[in-house]
Amino acid sequence: MQQTKSWTVEIAIGEHDGRTRAVAHLRTKDSDTLVGVGFARLHPTDPDVPEIGDEIAVARALSDLSHRLLQAATGDLEQVIGEPAHLVM
């Protein structure tokens, strides 16, 4: 029988002085947590559209999180096989 697993990603977004910061928290079934962070800033000549800054910062936070998750998987795999592993995206 196939089992479905569920992991949760929670993203917090904050804005201050034309900069947006997003923090993505990944929680697995085992309560492990990985965190990715992303930033965006408003260019002086661009119109101020907060949703765009949110999208950029969140995309960067998720990208950072995905890289950290791949690093964690690489470390876990190396422990299992007893030799260096090179996982790529």
Backbone atoms as SQL, in Angstrom:
CREATE TABLE atoms (id INTEGER PRIMARY KEY, chain TEXT, resi INTEGER, resn TEXT, atom TEXT, x REAL, y REAL, z REAL);
INSERT INTO atoms VALUES
  (1, 'A', 1, 'MET', 'N', 0.846, -1.182, 0.000),
  (2, 'A', 1, 'MET', 'CA', 0.000, 0.000, 0.000),
  (3, 'A', 1, 'MET', 'C', 0.890, 1.243, 0.000),
  (4, 'A', 2, 'GLN', 'N', 0.540, 2.188, -0.822),
  (5, 'A', 2, 'GLN', 'CA', 1.304, 3.417, -0.947),
  (6, 'A', 2, 'GLN', 'C', 0.904, 4.387, 0.165),
  (7, 'A', 3, 'GLN', 'N', 1.907, 5.028, 0.756),
  (8, 'A', 3, 'GLN', 'CA', 1.663, 5.976, 1.829),
  (9, 'A', 3, 'GLN', 'C', 1.901, 7.398, 1.337),
  (10, 'A', 4, 'THR', 'N', 1.003, 8.291, 1.682),
  (11, 'A', 4, 'THR', 'CA', 1.168, 9.697, 1.336),
  (12, 'A', 4, 'THR', 'C', 1.748, 10.431, 2.530),
  (13, 'A', 5, 'LYS', 'N', 2.769, 11.221, 2.272),
  (14, 'A', 5, 'LYS', 'CA', 3.398, 12.021, 3.326),
  (15, 'A', 5, 'LYS', 'C', 3.048, 13.483, 3.105),
  (16, 'A', 6, 'SER', 'N', 3.060, 14.214, 4.188),
  (17, 'A', 6, 'SER', 'CA', 2.743, 15.637, 4.094),
  (18, 'A', 6, 'SER', 'C', 3.787, 16.445, 4.859),
  (19, 'A', 7, 'TRP', 'N', 4.411, 17.378, 4.177),
  (20, 'A', 7, 'TRP', 'CA', 5.329, 18.329, 4.792),
  (21, 'A', 7, 'TRP', 'C', 4.704, 19.711, 4.644),
  (22, 'A', 8, 'THR', 'N', 5.027, 20.586, 5.570),
  (23, 'A', 8, 'THR', 'CA', 4.437, 21.915, 5.572),
  (24, 'A', 8, 'THR', 'C', 5.505, 22.981, 5.374),
  (25, 'A', 9, 'VAL', 'N', 5.217, 23.927, 4.492),
  (26, 'A', 9, 'VAL', 'CA', 6.082, 25.098, 4.320),
  (27, 'A', 9, 'VAL', 'C', 5.272, 26.319, 4.749),
  (28, 'A', 10, 'GLU', 'N', 5.823, 27.048, 5.699),
  (29, 'A', 10, 'GLU', 'CA', 5.198, 28.288, 6.153),
  (30, 'A', 10, 'GLU', 'C', 6.109, 29.441, 5.760),
  (31, 'A', 11, 'ILE', 'N', 5.531, 30.466, 5.166),
  (32, 'A', 11, 'ILE', 'CA', 6.314, 31.601, 4.685),
  (33, 'A', 11, 'ILE', 'C', 5.857, 32.870, 5.390),
  (34, 'A', 12, 'ALA', 'N', 6.822, 33.556, 5.986),
  (35, 'A', 12, 'ALA', 'CA', 6.554, 34.846, 6.625),
  (36, 'A', 12, 'ALA', 'C', 7.193, 35.933, 5.765),
  (37, 'A', 13, 'ILE', 'N', 6.425, 36.996, 5.513),
  (38, 'A', 13, 'ILE', 'CA', 6.901, 38.087, 4.656),
  (39, 'A', 13, 'ILE', 'C', 6.824, 39.389, 5.439),
  (40, 'A', 14, 'GLY', 'N', 7.926, 40.134, 5.396),
  (41, 'A', 14, 'GLY', 'CA', 7.956, 41.433, 6.057),
  (42, 'A', 14, 'GLY', 'C', 8.528, 42.487, 5.131),
  (43, 'A', 15, 'GLU', 'N', 8.059, 43.728, 5.287),
  (44, 'A', 15, 'GLU', 'CA', 8.540, 44.833, 4.455),
  (45, 'A', 15, 'GLU', 'C', 9.012, 45.966, 5.350),
  (46, 'A', 16, 'HIS', 'N', 10.127, 46.574, 4.936),
  (47, 'A', 16, 'HIS', 'CA', 10.654, 47.717, 5.689),
  (48, 'A', 16, 'HIS', 'C', 11.538, 48.553, 4.770),
  (49, 'A', 17, 'ASP', 'N', 11.227, 49.830, 4.642),
  (50, 'A', 17, 'ASP', 'CA', 12.034, 50.781, 3.867),
  (51, 'A', 17, 'ASP', 'C', 12.355, 50.291, 2.456),
  (52, 'A', 18, 'GLY', 'N', 11.350, 49.822, 1.745),
  (53, 'A', 18, 'GLY', 'CA', 11.547, 49.407, 0.359),
  (54, 'A', 18, 'GLY', 'C', 12.211, 48.050, 0.194),
  (55, 'A', 19, 'ARG', 'N', 12.398, 47.318, 1.287),
  (56, 'A', 19, 'ARG', 'CA', 12.982, 45.969, 1.227),
  (57, 'A', 19, 'ARG', 'C', 11.954, 44.965, 1.729),
  (58, 'A', 20, 'THR', 'N', 11.896, 43.840, 1.054),
  (59, 'A', 20, 'THR', 'CA', 11.001, 42.764, 1.454),
  (60, 'A', 20, 'THR', 'C', 11.854, 41.565, 1.822),
  (61, 'A', 21, 'ARG', 'N', 11.503, 40.928, 2.941),
  (62, 'A', 21, 'ARG', 'CA', 12.216, 39.737, 3.410),
  (63, 'A', 21, 'ARG', 'C', 11.197, 38.615, 3.572),
  (64, 'A', 22, 'ALA', 'N', 11.516, 37.461, 3.000),
  (65, 'A', 22, 'ALA', 'CA', 10.663, 36.286, 3.153),
  (66, 'A', 22, 'ALA', 'C', 11.477, 35.177, 3.810),
  (67, 'A', 23, 'VAL', 'N', 10.845, 34.486, 4.744),
  (68, 'A', 23, 'VAL', 'CA', 11.476, 33.362, 5.428),
  (69, 'A', 23, 'VAL', 'C', 10.555, 32.156, 5.253),
  (70, 'A', 24, 'ALA', 'N', 11.093, 31.107, 4.640),
  (71, 'A', 24, 'ALA', 'CA', 10.319, 29.882, 4.393),
  (72, 'A', 24, 'ALA', 'C', 10.794, 28.801, 5.358),
  (73, 'A', 25, 'HIS', 'N', 9.873, 28.287, 6.170),
  (74, 'A', 25, 'HIS', 'CA', 10.161, 27.225, 7.135),
  (75, 'A', 25, 'HIS', 'C', 9.548, 25.923, 6.632),
  (76, 'A', 26, 'LEU', 'N', 10.372, 24.898, 6.463),
  (77, 'A', 26, 'LEU', 'CA', 9.888, 23.566, 6.071),
  (78, 'A', 26, 'LEU', 'C', 9.852, 22.689, 7.303),
  (79, 'A', 27, 'ARG', 'N', 8.691, 22.110, 7.573),
  (80, 'A', 27, 'ARG', 'CA', 8.543, 21.170, 8.678),
  (81, 'A', 27, 'ARG', 'C', 8.179, 19.809, 8.101),
  (82, 'A', 28, 'THR', 'N', 8.985, 18.821, 8.468),
  (83, 'A', 28, 'THR', 'CA', 8.722, 17.464, 8.002),
  (84, 'A', 28, 'THR', 'C', 7.954, 16.698, 9.063),
  (85, 'A', 29, 'LYS', 'N', 7.602, 15.478, 8.736),
  (86, 'A', 29, 'LYS', 'CA', 6.869, 14.616, 9.674),
  (87, 'A', 29, 'LYS', 'C', 7.644, 14.436, 10.976),
  (88, 'A', 30, 'ASP', 'N', 8.958, 14.392, 10.879),
  (89, 'A', 30, 'ASP', 'CA', 9.799, 14.165, 12.052),
  (90, 'A', 30, 'ASP', 'C', 10.077, 15.441, 12.827),
  (91, 'A', 31, 'SER', 'N', 9.380, 16.520, 12.507),
  (92, 'A', 31, 'SER', 'CA', 9.552, 17.825, 13.134),
  (93, 'A', 31, 'SER', 'C', 10.886, 18.478, 12.799),
  (94, 'A', 32, 'ASP', 'N', 11.594, 17.955, 11.800),
  (95, 'A', 32, 'ASP', 'CA', 12.803, 18.626, 11.343),
  (96, 'A', 32, 'ASP', 'C', 12.381, 19.936, 10.682),
  (97, 'A', 33, 'THR', 'N', 13.214, 20.938, 10.826),
  (98, 'A', 33, 'THR', 'CA', 12.911, 22.225, 10.211),
  (99, 'A', 33, 'THR', 'C', 14.118, 22.715, 9.427),
  (100, 'A', 34, 'LEU', 'N', 13.876, 23.113, 8.199),
  (101, 'A', 34, 'LEU', 'CA', 14.871, 23.789, 7.385),
  (102, 'A', 34, 'LEU', 'C', 14.316, 25.175, 7.089),
  (103, 'A', 35, 'VAL', 'N', 15.219, 26.152, 6.952),
  (104, 'A', 35, 'VAL', 'CA', 14.786, 27.526, 6.729),
  (105, 'A', 35, 'VAL', 'C', 15.511, 28.095, 5.521),
  (106, 'A', 36, 'GLY', 'N', 14.760, 28.752, 4.657),
  (107, 'A', 36, 'GLY', 'CA', 15.315, 29.475, 3.524),
  (108, 'A', 36, 'GLY', 'C', 14.916, 30.937, 3.628),
  (109, 'A', 37, 'VAL', 'N', 15.804, 31.826, 3.213),
  (110, 'A', 37, 'VAL', 'CA', 15.561, 33.264, 3.319),
  (111, 'A', 37, 'VAL', 'C', 15.764, 33.917, 1.956),
  (112, 'A', 38, 'GLY', 'N', 14.911, 34.872, 1.634),
  (113, 'A', 38, 'GLY', 'CA', 15.039, 35.609, 0.380),
  (114, 'A', 38, 'GLY', 'C', 14.711, 37.073, 0.585),
  (115, 'A', 39, 'PHE', 'N', 15.356, 37.917, -0.212),
  (116, 'A', 39, 'PHE', 'CA', 15.153, 39.362, -0.116),
  (117, 'A', 39, 'PHE', 'C', 14.805, 39.954, -1.482),
  (118, 'A', 40, 'ALA', 'N', 14.120, 41.067, -1.452),
  (119, 'A', 40, 'ALA', 'CA', 13.865, 41.861, -2.652),
  (120, 'A', 40, 'ALA', 'C', 13.910, 43.321, -2.213),
  (121, 'A', 41, 'ARG', 'N', 14.317, 44.179, -3.130),
  (122, 'A', 41, 'ARG', 'CA', 14.295, 45.606, -2.801),
  (123, 'A', 41, 'ARG', 'C', 13.690, 46.372, -3.963),
  (124, 'A', 42, 'LEU', 'N', 13.063, 47.437, -3.620),
  (125, 'A', 42, 'LEU', 'CA', 12.417, 48.286, -4.620),
  (126, 'A', 42, 'LEU', 'C', 13.473, 49.160, -5.292),
  (127, 'A', 43, 'HIS', 'N', 13.573, 49.056, -6.603),
  (128, 'A', 43, 'HIS', 'CA', 14.482, 49.921, -7.363),
  (129, 'A', 43, 'HIS', 'C', 13.870, 51.321, -7.372),
  (130, 'A', 44, 'PRO', 'N', 14.691, 52.353, -7.210),
  (131, 'A', 44, 'PRO', 'CA', 14.156, 53.716, -7.108),
  (132, 'A', 44, 'PRO', 'C', 13.282, 54.150, -8.281),
  (133, 'A', 45, 'THR', 'N', 13.497, 53.610, -9.477),
  (134, 'A', 45, 'THR', 'CA', 12.708, 54.036, -10.630),
  (135, 'A', 45, 'THR', 'C', 11.481, 53.152, -10.872),
  (136, 'A', 46, 'ASP', 'N', 11.338, 52.088, -10.104),
  (137, 'A', 46, 'ASP', 'CA', 10.193, 51.192, -10.294),
  (138, 'A', 46, 'ASP', 'C', 8.993, 51.664, -9.485),
  (139, 'A', 47, 'PRO', 'N', 7.780, 51.410, -9.985),
  (140, 'A', 47, 'PRO', 'CA', 6.596, 51.734, -9.187),
  (141, 'A', 47, 'PRO', 'C', 6.535, 50.810, -7.967),
  (142, 'A', 48, 'ASP', 'N', 5.968, 51.319, -6.878),
  (143, 'A', 48, 'ASP', 'CA', 5.883, 50.552, -5.634),
  (144, 'A', 48, 'ASP', 'C', 4.666, 49.626, -5.684),
  (145, 'A', 49, 'VAL', 'N', 4.918, 48.358, -6.040),
  (146, 'A', 49, 'VAL', 'CA', 3.870, 47.337, -6.073),
  (147, 'A', 49, 'VAL', 'C', 4.300, 46.238, -5.103),
  (148, 'A', 50, 'PRO', 'N', 3.819, 46.292, -3.853),
  (149, 'A', 50, 'PRO', 'CA', 4.287, 45.361, -2.829),
  (150, 'A', 50, 'PRO', 'C', 4.170, 43.887, -3.208),
  (151, 'A', 51, 'GLU', 'N', 3.141, 43.519, -3.956),
  (152, 'A', 51, 'GLU', 'CA', 2.956, 42.113, -4.322),
  (153, 'A', 51, 'GLU', 'C', 4.139, 41.583, -5.146),
  (154, 'A', 52, 'ILE', 'N', 4.724, 42.442, -5.964),
  (155, 'A', 52, 'ILE', 'CA', 5.860, 42.007, -6.786),
  (156, 'A', 52, 'ILE', 'C', 7.071, 41.749, -5.888),
  (157, 'A', 53, 'GLY', 'N', 7.316, 42.625, -4.942),
  (158, 'A', 53, 'GLY', 'CA', 8.399, 42.399, -3.989),
  (159, 'A', 53, 'GLY', 'C', 8.190, 41.120, -3.198),
  (160, 'A', 54, 'ASP', 'N', 6.931, 40.865, -2.801),
  (161, 'A', 54, 'ASP', 'CA', 6.616, 39.625, -2.088),
  (162, 'A', 54, 'ASP', 'C', 6.950, 38.412, -2.944),
  (163, 'A', 55, 'GLU', 'N', 6.533, 38.450, -4.209),
  (164, 'A', 55, 'GLU', 'CA', 6.785, 37.317, -5.110),
  (165, 'A', 55, 'GLU', 'C', 8.277, 37.053, -5.276),
  (166, 'A', 56, 'ILE', 'N', 9.048, 38.117, -5.458),
  (167, 'A', 56, 'ILE', 'CA', 10.496, 37.952, -5.660),
  (168, 'A', 56, 'ILE', 'C', 11.149, 37.402, -4.395),
  (169, 'A', 57, 'ALA', 'N', 10.831, 37.989, -3.245),
  (170, 'A', 57, 'ALA', 'CA', 11.430, 37.544, -1.988),
  (171, 'A', 57, 'ALA', 'C', 11.046, 36.100, -1.675),
  (172, 'A', 58, 'VAL', 'N', 9.789, 35.741, -1.903),
  (173, 'A', 58, 'VAL', 'CA', 9.344, 34.365, -1.638),
  (174, 'A', 58, 'VAL', 'C', 10.021, 33.391, -2.590),
  (175, 'A', 59, 'ALA', 'N', 10.117, 33.746, -3.864),
  (176, 'A', 59, 'ALA', 'CA', 10.799, 32.867, -4.825),
  (177, 'A', 59, 'ALA', 'C', 12.237, 32.628, -4.399),
  (178, 'A', 60, 'ARG', 'N', 12.906, 33.669, -3.936),
  (179, 'A', 60, 'ARG', 'CA', 14.296, 33.528, -3.500),
  (180, 'A', 60, 'ARG', 'C', 14.389, 32.706, -2.212),
  (181, 'A', 61, 'ALA', 'N', 13.436, 32.876, -1.308),
  (182, 'A', 61, 'ALA', 'CA', 13.425, 32.072, -0.075),
  (183, 'A', 61, 'ALA', 'C', 13.203, 30.600, -0.391),
  (184, 'A', 62, 'LEU', 'N', 12.301, 30.306, -1.314),
  (185, 'A', 62, 'LEU', 'CA', 12.044, 28.915, -1.695),
  (186, 'A', 62, 'LEU', 'C', 13.235, 28.309, -2.422),
  (187, 'A', 63, 'SER', 'N', 13.916, 29.107, -3.228),
  (188, 'A', 63, 'SER', 'CA', 15.119, 28.636, -3.897),
  (189, 'A', 63, 'SER', 'C', 16.204, 28.300, -2.871),
  (190, 'A', 64, 'ASP', 'N', 16.382, 29.195, -1.903),
  (191, 'A', 64, 'ASP', 'CA', 17.355, 28.952, -0.836),
  (192, 'A', 64, 'ASP', 'C', 16.980, 27.688, -0.066),
  (193, 'A', 65, 'LEU', 'N', 15.701, 27.543, 0.248),
  (194, 'A', 65, 'LEU', 'CA', 15.224, 26.361, 0.961),
  (195, 'A', 65, 'LEU', 'C', 15.482, 25.089, 0.164),
  (196, 'A', 66, 'SER', 'N', 15.246, 25.122, -1.137),
  (197, 'A', 66, 'SER', 'CA', 15.460, 23.928, -1.958),
  (198, 'A', 66, 'SER', 'C', 16.931, 23.532, -1.980),
  (199, 'A', 67, 'HIS', 'N', 17.823, 24.505, -2.025),
  (200, 'A', 67, 'HIS', 'CA', 19.253, 24.201, -1.992),
  (201, 'A', 67, 'HIS', 'C', 19.654, 23.596, -0.646),
  (202, 'A', 68, 'ARG', 'N', 19.106, 24.129, 0.434),
  (203, 'A', 68, 'ARG', 'CA', 19.413, 23.596, 1.763),
  (204, 'A', 68, 'ARG', 'C', 18.868, 22.172, 1.914),
  (205, 'A', 69, 'LEU', 'N', 17.700, 21.907, 1.362),
  (206, 'A', 69, 'LEU', 'CA', 17.120, 20.569, 1.434),
  (207, 'A', 69, 'LEU', 'C', 17.963, 19.577, 0.644),
  (208, 'A', 70, 'LEU', 'N', 18.447, 19.988, -0.513),
  (209, 'A', 70, 'LEU', 'CA', 19.309, 19.118, -1.306),
  (210, 'A', 70, 'LEU', 'C', 20.628, 18.852, -0.576),
  (211, 'A', 71, 'GLN', 'N', 21.170, 19.863, 0.105),
  (212, 'A', 71, 'GLN', 'CA', 22.385, 19.660, 0.899),
  (213, 'A', 71, 'GLN', 'C', 22.136, 18.662, 2.028),
  (214, 'A', 72, 'ALA', 'N', 20.984, 18.779, 2.677),
  (215, 'A', 72, 'ALA', 'CA', 20.645, 17.849, 3.758),
  (216, 'A', 72, 'ALA', 'C', 20.505, 16.431, 3.219),
  (217, 'A', 73, 'ALA', 'N', 19.857, 16.286, 2.070),
  (218, 'A', 73, 'ALA', 'CA', 19.699, 14.963, 1.462),
  (219, 'A', 73, 'ALA', 'C', 21.056, 14.376, 1.079),
  (220, 'A', 74, 'THR', 'N', 21.946, 15.221, 0.583),
  (221, 'A', 74, 'THR', 'CA', 23.291, 14.770, 0.219),
  (222, 'A', 74, 'THR', 'C', 24.021, 14.251, 1.456),
  (223, 'A', 75, 'GLY', 'N', 23.948, 15.001, 2.546),
  (224, 'A', 75, 'GLY', 'CA', 24.582, 14.567, 3.789),
  (225, 'A', 75, 'GLY', 'C', 24.010, 13.261, 4.304),
  (226, 'A', 76, 'ASP', 'N', 22.689, 13.123, 4.235),
  (227, 'A', 76, 'ASP', 'CA', 22.051, 11.883, 4.672),
  (228, 'A', 76, 'ASP', 'C', 22.479, 10.708, 3.802),
  (229, 'A', 77, 'LEU', 'N', 22.520, 10.928, 2.499),
  (230, 'A', 77, 'LEU', 'CA', 22.921, 9.871, 1.573),
  (231, 'A', 77, 'LEU', 'C', 24.368, 9.454, 1.828),
  (232, 'A', 78, 'GLU', 'N', 25.236, 10.410, 2.058),
  (233, 'A', 78, 'GLU', 'CA', 26.643, 10.098, 2.329),
  (234, 'A', 78, 'GLU', 'C', 26.798, 9.245, 3.587),
  (235, 'A', 79, 'GLN', 'N', 25.967, 9.512, 4.601),
  (236, 'A', 79, 'GLN', 'CA', 26.012, 8.695, 5.811),
  (237, 'A', 79, 'GLN', 'C', 25.576, 7.258, 5.528),
  (238, 'A', 80, 'VAL', 'N', 24.601, 7.087, 4.665),
  (239, 'A', 80, 'VAL', 'CA', 24.083, 5.756, 4.350),
  (240, 'A', 80, 'VAL', 'C', 25.062, 4.959, 3.495),
  (241, 'A', 81, 'ILE', 'N', 25.633, 5.609, 2.468),
  (242, 'A', 81, 'ILE', 'CA', 26.494, 4.854, 1.539),
  (243, 'A', 81, 'ILE', 'C', 27.964, 4.886, 1.934),
  (244, 'A', 82, 'GLY', 'N', 28.327, 5.768, 2.885),
  (245, 'A', 82, 'GLY', 'CA', 29.693, 5.802, 3.364),
  (246, 'A', 82, 'GLY', 'C', 30.716, 6.393, 2.416),
  (247, 'A', 83, 'GLU', 'N', 30.271, 7.176, 1.472),
  (248, 'A', 83, 'GLU', 'CA', 31.187, 7.846, 0.552),
  (249, 'A', 83, 'GLU', 'C', 30.553, 9.130, 0.055),
  (250, 'A', 84, 'PRO', 'N', 31.357, 10.031, -0.518),
  (251, 'A', 84, 'PRO', 'CA', 30.816, 11.305, -1.001),
  (252, 'A', 84, 'PRO', 'C', 29.726, 11.112, -2.059),
  (253, 'A', 85, 'ALA', 'N', 28.720, 11.951, -1.980),
  (254, 'A', 85, 'ALA', 'CA', 27.633, 11.928, -2.963),
  (255, 'A', 85, 'ALA', 'C', 27.539, 13.318, -3.592),
  (256, 'A', 86, 'HIS', 'N', 27.099, 13.363, -4.815),
  (257, 'A', 86, 'HIS', 'CA', 26.966, 14.641, -5.525),
  (258, 'A', 86, 'HIS', 'C', 25.599, 14.696, -6.194),
  (259, 'A', 87, 'LEU', 'N', 24.628, 15.210, -5.443),
  (260, 'A', 87, 'LEU', 'CA', 23.283, 15.369, -5.980),
  (261, 'A', 87, 'LEU', 'C', 23.186, 16.729, -6.683),
  (262, 'A', 88, 'VAL', 'N', 22.469, 16.771, -7.789),
  (263, 'A', 88, 'VAL', 'CA', 22.300, 18.020, -8.517),
  (264, 'A', 88, 'VAL', 'C', 20.812, 18.310, -8.681),
  (265, 'A', 89, 'MET', 'N', 20.499, 19.570, -8.879),
  (266, 'A', 89, 'MET', 'CA', 19.108, 19.978, -9.104),
  (267, 'A', 89, 'MET', 'C', 18.758, 19.783, -10.551);
